Every structure is written in structure tokens, then in C-alpha cells.
Amino acid sequence: MNRSNLLRAIQMYDFYLYELQLYLDTHPRCQRALETYKQYKEMRQRAMDEFSARFGPITPYQADCDGVFSWAKAPWPWEKEGN
């Protein structure tokens, strides 16, 4: 997957997770929704890990802190050279 496709996938997973969260707020015992939430959460994490490994961190929490805080080294997702 290229950079823009990977970002789009992460955004899609975020949307699904948010919608499922809203549903689970009113249906907290729905096993199907809980399993779907868990599945999308894992897919999002894999996509985030792949993006971070290939293109740098998306959030400051993913930044490498070995001697230097590397959060702002890579182009930001909205910068032209980052796409």
C-alpha cells in the first residue's frame, strides 16, 4: 500500500471505530458490535504500525525518543512532499 492509501485506510478505520463506539454507548452488551470493534481496532493498529515504520509517526506517541524527539522529522501528512 502506498502512503496515501495507507492514510485513507487509517481514516476509514477511525470512522468505523467511532461509529461503533456510538452504537456501543447505547448497546454495550452487543457481542457482534464488540467483536467488530475489536477487529477494526486491530486492523487500525496494524495500519498505524505499518505507516509509522514506513513513513514516520502520525502521532507524537509513536515518535522515537532515543536521544532525540523525532516527531517532527518526517513531512506532515498534509504537506505536499509527504504525499
LORO-950474 format. One record per residue (C-alpha): x, y, z; residue in one letter. Coordinates in steps of 0.25 Angstrom, whole numbers, plus 5000, padded with zeros to 4 digits. Example, Ala and Ser with C-alpha at 12.3 -4.5 7.8 and 13.67 -1.06 7.14 Angstrom:
2
504949825031A 505549965029S 
END
This chain:
83
500050005000M 500550144997N 500550255007R 499250325003S 498550185002N 499050155016L 498650285022L 497250265015R 497150135022A 497450185035I 496450295034Q 495450195029M 495750105042Y 495550235051D 494250255045F 493750115047Y 494250115061L 493550245064Y 492250195059E 492350065066L 492750145079Q 491450225078L 490650095076Y 491350025087L 490950145096D 489550105095T 489749955093H 490849925102P 490549775102R 490449745087C 491449635085Q 491449655070R 491849805071A 492849775081L 493549675072E 493449765060T 494049885069Y 495149785073K 495449745059Q 495549885054Y 496349935065K 497349825062E 497349865047M 497550015050R 498749975059Q 499349895049R 499250005039A 499750105048M 500950025051D 501250005036E 501050155034F 502050185045S 503050085041A 503050135026R 502750275027F 502950325041G 502050355052P 500650405051I 500450445065T 501550495075P 501250365083Y 501950285072Q 503150365072A 504550305075D 505050365087C 506450305087D 507350425089G 506450525080V 505050545080F 504750505065S 503250545064W 503450665054A 504550605045K 503750545034A 502750625025P 501450655032W 500250575025P 499750705019W 501050755013E 501150734998K 502550654999E 501850565009G 500850514999N 
END
